[in-house]
Amino acid sequence: MTYQEAIDYLNSFINYEKKRTKKYNSELYNLEEFRNIAEKFDNPQNDIKTIHVAGSKGKGSTVEYISNILIENGFKVGTFTSPHLYDVKERIRINKEQINKSDFAKITRKISETIDRENIKKRYRTFFELITLMSFLYFKKNNVDYAVYEVGLGGRLDTTNIIKPEVSVITLIDLEHTNLLGNTLKKIAYEKAGIIKENIPVVISKQKRKDVANYFTKISQRRKALLFLYGRDFKVVKDRFILENGKQIGPIKLKMEGAHQLVNAVTALQATRVLNVDMDVNRSISALINTKIKGRIDIRRIRKRIVILDTGHTPESIKVLFEVLQKKYEKFTSRNVFSIISFSSGKKIKKMLEYESRFNTRMIFTENSSFRSATIKEMEKFISPFKSFKKLEKAFSFAMEKSRENDIILIHGSFYLMNDVNKVLGEYGEKL
């Protein structure tokens, strides 16, 4: 099996990242079926020490922070994330190196032989399940010391939830995927709490509402999971970390922009401390400081313009983005800011556009190549843009042409936009 044949095989399965579903239940997201498949491969997930991370905001950053802390302290670390920006191999990494095409094809072939022999495909299996299974097999084969797993959707019914982690982590909960997970914070918290397991420690990050933190506390007590709670056991005070033993570390200046990243970083540090293995705190802090994630308030210089990329796609994310920009750039609201925007359909588009309109940006609407993309017409229902272009290439060319030296070009609104961004940046000698 070649790499392309492996990709084609995986793409022959249902992919809920590309196909909308209105249902979120144990029939479509069937963990028992997935456990049965994993069992046919001798349950490779049980031979790996794992860390499990769920949440609405910050889970991707927290996963990277945890992985980098462990790598910096000399451990061999697998990392599993989703979705990918532009290459599926990004999802499965060991010590920051993506799985290579040869291993990807070999493991897919191994999976396909079992699935085809057992006639499993007819039982509604998914692309995400097979990629998750591939990560189990790859990490086991390579004898990783730890593997850090990012939940794909929710938590309770997520494919990753068959692992038995050393520690579970839940980051900030917000209203997201409300058509599937529920339209209240309580319902979403219920889904996220599904990763809290009997007698396994759990780290709960900062929450917007006290009742959410209280709910996680109650579930942790019920499941006899040792709880480390933000604000009680660890926290950020200005630019310093306060840990569960009262130890203060700082000041901390991260490469990742925004005060929220300090919260993600201290949450990651607390999670690694729960592992109770020998680690050097200075190495851990160095790992946090030097972590940088593509597409997260990602600031570039292109032809003397300041180009800022951000995958944030919720009202809270937009608010954080503009808070960072106001602090970073003097007189931000009076600067020339060309804002190229593409949202996913069904998001709180009106709320996000109304918030951004306060900052007098020159909004340029575009669409991304994902089926999830909101149309220009959808966005124009709420606000009249400075300009609209169907394709990002034309939107970016327009912004470059109309902007001057030191003007800001902001490209934001969707994770799925970044695949298109990568192609556009390539024309300017840049890449994500």
VOVEXSE-942039 format. One line per 10 residues: number of its first residue (from 1); for each residue x, y, z of C-alpha. Coordinates in nm, 2 decimals, decimal comma. Example, Ala and Ser with C-alpha at 12.3 -4.5 7.8 and 13.67 -1.06 7.14 Angstrom:
BEGIN
1	1,23:-0,45:0,78 ~ 1,37:-0,11:0,71
// end
This chain:
BEGIN
1	0,00:0,00:0,00 ~ 0,14:0,34:-0,10 ~ 0,09:0,66:0,11 ~ -0,17:0,79:-0,14 ~ -0,36:0,45:-0,13 ~ -0,36:0,48:0,25 ~ -0,51:0,83:0,23 ~ -0,77:0,70:-0,02 ~ -0,86:0,41:0,21 ~ -0,90:0,63:0,51
11	-1,11:0,88:0,31 ~ -1,35:0,60:0,22 ~ -1,48:0,60:0,58 ~ -1,72:0,85:0,72 ~ -1,55:1,17:0,82 ~ -1,76:1,40:1,05 ~ -1,51:1,68:1,00 ~ -1,62:1,69:0,64 ~ -1,98:1,56:0,67 ~ -2,23:1,73:0,89
21	-2,43:1,53:1,14 ~ -2,71:1,65:1,35 ~ -2,68:1,36:1,60 ~ -2,45:1,31:1,88 ~ -2,52:0,97:2,04 ~ -2,37:0,63:2,12 ~ -2,49:0,49:1,79 ~ -2,28:0,73:1,57 ~ -2,01:0,77:1,83 ~ -1,99:0,41:1,95
31	-1,71:0,36:2,20 ~ -1,79:-0,01:2,25 ~ -1,75:-0,08:1,88 ~ -1,42:0,10:1,88 ~ -1,30:-0,09:2,19 ~ -1,39:-0,41:2,00 ~ -1,17:-0,30:1,71 ~ -0,88:-0,20:1,94 ~ -0,91:-0,54:2,10 ~ -0,84:-0,71:1,77
41	-0,50:-0,53:1,78 ~ -0,44:-0,64:2,14 ~ -0,54:-0,30:2,28 ~ -0,23:-0,11:2,20 ~ -0,37:0,20:2,40 ~ -0,33:0,00:2,72 ~ 0,05:-0,03:2,67 ~ 0,10:0,35:2,65 ~ 0,11:0,60:2,94 ~ -0,12:0,87:2,83
51	-0,24:1,22:2,92 ~ -0,59:1,31:2,81 ~ -0,69:1,67:2,74 ~ -1,05:1,80:2,67 ~ -1,20:2,15:2,67 ~ -1,36:2,41:2,46 ~ -1,08:2,67:2,46 ~ -0,71:2,62:2,50 ~ -0,69:2,24:2,48 ~ -0,47:2,24:2,17
61	-0,22:2,49:2,33 ~ -0,23:2,29:2,66 ~ -0,15:1,96:2,47 ~ 0,15:2,13:2,31 ~ 0,27:2,27:2,64 ~ 0,25:1,93:2,81 ~ 0,43:1,76:2,52 ~ 0,70:2,02:2,51 ~ 0,76:2,00:2,89 ~ 0,80:1,62:2,88
71	1,03:1,64:2,57 ~ 1,25:1,91:2,73 ~ 1,29:1,68:3,03 ~ 1,42:1,39:2,82 ~ 1,11:1,18:2,76 ~ 1,00:1,03:2,43 ~ 0,66:1,18:2,37 ~ 0,38:1,10:2,13 ~ 0,13:1,38:2,05 ~ -0,21:1,33:1,89
81	-0,41:1,63:1,78 ~ -0,69:1,73:1,55 ~ -0,79:1,86:1,31 ~ -0,48:1,92:1,09 ~ -0,39:2,25:0,91 ~ -0,30:2,10:0,58 ~ -0,14:1,75:0,62 ~ -0,31:1,46:0,80 ~ 0,04:1,34:0,93 ~ 0,04:1,65:1,16
91	-0,20:1,47:1,39 ~ 0,05:1,20:1,49 ~ 0,39:1,31:1,61 ~ 0,68:1,18:1,82 ~ 0,90:1,44:1,97 ~ 0,76:1,70:1,73 ~ 0,83:1,48:1,42 ~ 0,53:1,38:1,21 ~ 0,47:1,02:1,13 ~ 0,64:0,95:0,80
101	0,46:0,84:0,48 ~ 0,61:0,49:0,50 ~ 0,49:0,42:0,85 ~ 0,16:0,58:0,78 ~ 0,10:0,34:0,48 ~ 0,23:0,03:0,67 ~ 0,00:0,09:0,97 ~ -0,30:0,17:0,74 ~ -0,24:-0,15:0,56 ~ -0,23:-0,35:0,89
111	-0,56:-0,18:0,99 ~ -0,72:-0,24:0,65 ~ -0,64:-0,61:0,65 ~ -0,81:-0,66:0,98 ~ -1,11:-0,44:0,91 ~ -1,17:-0,59:0,57 ~ -1,13:-0,95:0,70 ~ -1,37:-0,88:0,99 ~ -1,61:-0,69:0,76 ~ -1,60:-0,41:1,02
121	-1,64:-0,13:0,77 ~ -2,01:-0,20:0,73 ~ -2,06:-0,12:1,10 ~ -2,03:0,26:1,05 ~ -1,67:0,32:1,14 ~ -1,51:0,66:1,09 ~ -1,20:0,83:0,96 ~ -1,13:0,97:1,31 ~ -1,14:0,62:1,47 ~ -0,89:0,48:1,23
131	-0,65:0,77:1,27 ~ -0,68:0,73:1,65 ~ -0,61:0,36:1,62 ~ -0,31:0,44:1,40 ~ -0,17:0,66:1,67 ~ -0,21:0,38:1,93 ~ -0,02:0,14:1,71 ~ 0,25:0,39:1,61 ~ 0,32:0,51:1,96 ~ 0,33:0,15:2,09
141	0,57:0,04:1,81 ~ 0,80:0,33:1,89 ~ 0,80:0,27:2,27 ~ 0,70:0,63:2,37 ~ 0,73:0,72:2,74 ~ 0,41:0,92:2,72 ~ 0,14:1,01:2,46 ~ -0,06:1,33:2,50 ~ -0,41:1,30:2,35 ~ -0,63:1,59:2,25
151	-1,01:1,51:2,25 ~ -1,16:1,54:1,90 ~ -1,52:1,64:2,00 ~ -1,68:1,66:2,35 ~ -1,52:1,39:2,56 ~ -1,77:1,14:2,69 ~ -1,82:0,97:2,35 ~ -1,49:1,07:2,18 ~ -1,29:0,80:2,03 ~ -0,99:0,89:2,24
161	-1,19:0,81:2,55 ~ -1,09:0,45:2,55 ~ -0,75:0,53:2,69 ~ -0,67:0,49:3,06 ~ -0,46:0,81:3,12 ~ -0,22:0,89:3,40 ~ -0,40:1,22:3,43 ~ -0,70:1,39:3,27 ~ -0,71:1,76:3,19 ~ -1,01:1,99:3,12
171	-0,94:2,34:2,99 ~ -1,19:2,63:2,97 ~ -1,55:2,53:2,89 ~ -1,74:2,75:2,65 ~ -2,05:2,72:2,43 ~ -1,93:2,53:2,12 ~ -2,07:2,27:1,89 ~ -2,40:2,35:2,05 ~ -2,60:2,16:1,78 ~ -2,43:1,84:1,90
181	-2,31:1,89:2,26 ~ -2,60:2,10:2,40 ~ -2,68:2,47:2,42 ~ -2,59:2,53:2,78 ~ -2,26:2,53:2,97 ~ -2,40:2,26:3,20 ~ -2,47:2,02:2,90 ~ -2,12:2,09:2,75 ~ -1,95:2,04:3,09 ~ -2,13:1,70:3,12
191	-1,98:1,59:2,79 ~ -1,63:1,71:2,89 ~ -1,66:1,55:3,23 ~ -1,68:1,22:3,05 ~ -1,30:1,20:3,05 ~ -1,29:1,21:3,43 ~ -1,22:0,85:3,53 ~ -1,24:0,64:3,85 ~ -0,93:0,69:4,07 ~ -0,73:0,88:3,80
201	-0,61:1,24:3,88 ~ -0,77:1,53:3,70 ~ -0,66:1,89:3,65 ~ -0,93:2,15:3,59 ~ -0,82:2,48:3,44 ~ -0,98:2,82:3,49 ~ -1,35:2,84:3,42 ~ -1,57:3,13:3,33 ~ -1,84:3,03:3,58 ~ -1,81:2,90:3,93
211	-2,09:2,65:3,88 ~ -1,89:2,48:3,61 ~ -1,59:2,44:3,84 ~ -1,82:2,31:4,11 ~ -1,97:2,06:3,87 ~ -1,63:1,92:3,78 ~ -1,55:1,91:4,15 ~ -1,86:1,71:4,23 ~ -1,79:1,46:3,94 ~ -1,43:1,42:4,05
221	-1,54:1,34:4,41 ~ -1,80:1,10:4,29 ~ -1,54:0,91:4,08 ~ -1,27:0,94:4,35 ~ -1,04:1,12:4,11 ~ -0,78:1,33:4,29 ~ -0,86:1,69:4,18 ~ -0,63:1,98:4,11 ~ -0,84:2,29:4,06 ~ -0,74:2,62:3,92
231	-0,77:2,90:4,17 ~ -0,75:2,66:4,46 ~ -0,45:2,44:4,39 ~ -0,27:2,64:4,12 ~ -0,31:2,97:3,95 ~ -0,16:3,27:3,76 ~ -0,11:3,59:3,95 ~ -0,01:3,86:3,70 ~ 0,29:3,69:3,53 ~ 0,37:3,44:3,80
241	0,27:3,08:3,85 ~ 0,15:2,97:4,19 ~ 0,17:2,59:4,23 ~ -0,01:2,34:4,46 ~ 0,28:2,35:4,71 ~ 0,27:2,73:4,73 ~ 0,58:2,76:4,52 ~ 0,60:3,07:4,30 ~ 0,76:3,08:3,96 ~ 0,82:3,39:3,75
251	0,79:3,63:3,60 ~ 0,70:3,43:3,29 ~ 0,70:3,58:2,94 ~ 0,57:3,33:2,68 ~ 0,62:3,34:2,31 ~ 0,25:3,27:2,28 ~ 0,05:3,59:2,29 ~ -0,23:3,66:2,54 ~ -0,30:3,63:2,92 ~ -0,51:3,32:2,85
261	-0,19:3,14:2,74 ~ -0,04:3,18:3,09 ~ -0,35:2,99:3,22 ~ -0,30:2,72:2,96 ~ 0,07:2,70:3,05 ~ 0,03:2,67:3,43 ~ -0,25:2,41:3,37 ~ 0,00:2,20:3,16 ~ 0,27:2,24:3,42 ~ 0,04:2,12:3,69
271	-0,06:1,82:3,48 ~ 0,30:1,71:3,44 ~ 0,36:1,75:3,81 ~ 0,08:1,51:3,88 ~ 0,28:1,24:3,69 ~ 0,52:1,24:3,99 ~ 0,84:1,18:3,78 ~ 1,17:1,35:3,81 ~ 1,17:1,68:3,61 ~ 1,37:1,99:3,62
281	1,15:2,30:3,68 ~ 1,38:2,52:3,48 ~ 1,36:2,29:3,18 ~ 0,98:2,28:3,21 ~ 0,96:2,66:3,22 ~ 1,19:2,69:2,92 ~ 0,97:2,45:2,73 ~ 0,66:2,66:2,81 ~ 0,83:2,99:2,72 ~ 0,95:2,86:2,38
291	0,63:2,69:2,27 ~ 0,48:2,84:1,96 ~ 0,18:2,71:1,77 ~ 0,11:2,79:1,40 ~ -0,20:3,00:1,35 ~ -0,25:3,11:1,71 ~ -0,20:3,49:1,71 ~ 0,08:3,41:1,47 ~ 0,26:3,74:1,38 ~ 0,47:3,76:1,06
301	0,65:4,03:0,85 ~ 0,57:4,01:0,48 ~ 0,69:4,29:0,25 ~ 0,71:4,53:0,54 ~ 0,35:4,46:0,64 ~ 0,25:4,31:0,98 ~ 0,06:3,99:0,89 ~ -0,13:3,83:1,18 ~ -0,29:3,48:1,15 ~ -0,54:3,35:1,40
311	-0,76:3,04:1,41 ~ -0,99:3,17:1,68 ~ -1,35:3,11:1,59 ~ -1,57:3,20:1,88 ~ -1,67:3,54:2,03 ~ -1,44:3,47:2,33 ~ -1,15:3,41:2,08 ~ -1,22:3,73:1,89 ~ -1,22:3,92:2,21 ~ -0,89:3,78:2,32
321	-0,74:3,85:1,98 ~ -0,83:4,22:1,99 ~ -0,72:4,25:2,35 ~ -0,38:4,12:2,26 ~ -0,36:4,35:1,95 ~ -0,45:4,66:2,15 ~ -0,18:4,59:2,41 ~ 0,08:4,51:2,15 ~ 0,02:4,79:1,90 ~ 0,00:5,15:2,02
331	-0,31:5,34:1,90 ~ -0,44:5,02:1,74 ~ -0,79:5,16:1,66 ~ -0,64:5,45:1,46 ~ -0,40:5,22:1,26 ~ -0,48:5,09:0,91 ~ -0,59:4,73:0,98 ~ -0,71:4,52:0,69 ~ -0,90:4,23:0,84 ~ -0,96:3,93:0,61
341	-1,24:3,72:0,77 ~ -1,37:3,37:0,70 ~ -1,60:3,20:0,95 ~ -1,75:2,85:0,96 ~ -2,12:2,84:0,90 ~ -2,34:2,82:1,21 ~ -2,10:3,01:1,43 ~ -2,20:3,32:1,62 ~ -2,12:3,54:1,32 ~ -2,33:3,84:1,41
351	-2,18:3,86:1,76 ~ -1,82:3,83:1,63 ~ -1,86:4,09:1,35 ~ -2,03:4,33:1,58 ~ -1,75:4,30:1,83 ~ -1,48:4,35:1,57 ~ -1,66:4,66:1,42 ~ -1,57:4,85:1,74 ~ -1,21:4,86:1,62 ~ -1,26:5,02:1,28
361	-1,09:4,75:1,09 ~ -1,14:4,74:0,71 ~ -1,32:4,41:0,69 ~ -1,26:4,19:0,39 ~ -1,49:3,89:0,37 ~ -1,38:3,57:0,21 ~ -1,47:3,20:0,21 ~ -1,25:2,90:0,29 ~ -1,22:2,57:0,11 ~ -1,40:2,37:0,38
371	-1,76:2,26:0,33 ~ -1,81:2,43:0,67 ~ -1,73:2,77:0,54 ~ -1,99:3,05:0,59 ~ -2,07:3,22:0,26 ~ -2,00:3,58:0,20 ~ -2,38:3,64:0,18 ~ -2,42:3,49:0,53 ~ -2,17:3,74:0,67 ~ -2,30:4,04:0,47
381	-2,64:3,99:0,64 ~ -2,49:4,14:0,95 ~ -2,24:4,40:0,84 ~ -2,14:4,56:0,51 ~ -1,77:4,48:0,45 ~ -1,50:4,71:0,30 ~ -1,47:4,45:0,03 ~ -1,55:4,08:-0,04 ~ -1,37:3,81:-0,24 ~ -1,47:3,45:-0,29
391	-1,10:3,34:-0,28 ~ -0,85:3,42:-0,01 ~ -0,58:3,47:-0,27 ~ -0,76:3,77:-0,41 ~ -0,85:3,90:-0,07 ~ -0,49:3,89:0,04 ~ -0,36:4,05:-0,28 ~ -0,61:4,33:-0,24 ~ -0,50:4,39:0,12 ~ -0,13:4,39:0,02
401	-0,20:4,64:-0,26 ~ -0,40:4,88:-0,05 ~ -0,19:4,86:0,26 ~ 0,13:5,05:0,33 ~ 0,45:4,98:0,53 ~ 0,37:4,88:0,89 ~ 0,00:4,85:0,83 ~ -0,16:4,54:0,98 ~ -0,32:4,26:0,77 ~ -0,52:4,03:0,99
411	-0,64:3,69:0,86 ~ -0,87:3,51:1,10 ~ -1,20:3,34:1,19 ~ -1,16:2,97:1,12 ~ -0,91:2,68:1,17 ~ -1,01:2,56:0,83 ~ -0,89:2,89:0,67 ~ -0,53:2,81:0,75 ~ -0,50:2,55:0,48 ~ -0,58:2,82:0,23
421	-0,35:3,06:0,41 ~ -0,06:2,82:0,37 ~ -0,10:2,82:-0,01 ~ -0,12:3,20:-0,02 ~ 0,19:3,25:0,20 ~ 0,38:3,02:-0,03 ~ 0,36:3,28:-0,30 ~ 0,54:3,52:-0,07 ~ 0,81:3,28:0,04 ~ 0,64:3,20:0,37
431	0,48:2,90:0,52 ~ 0,29:2,80:0,83
// end
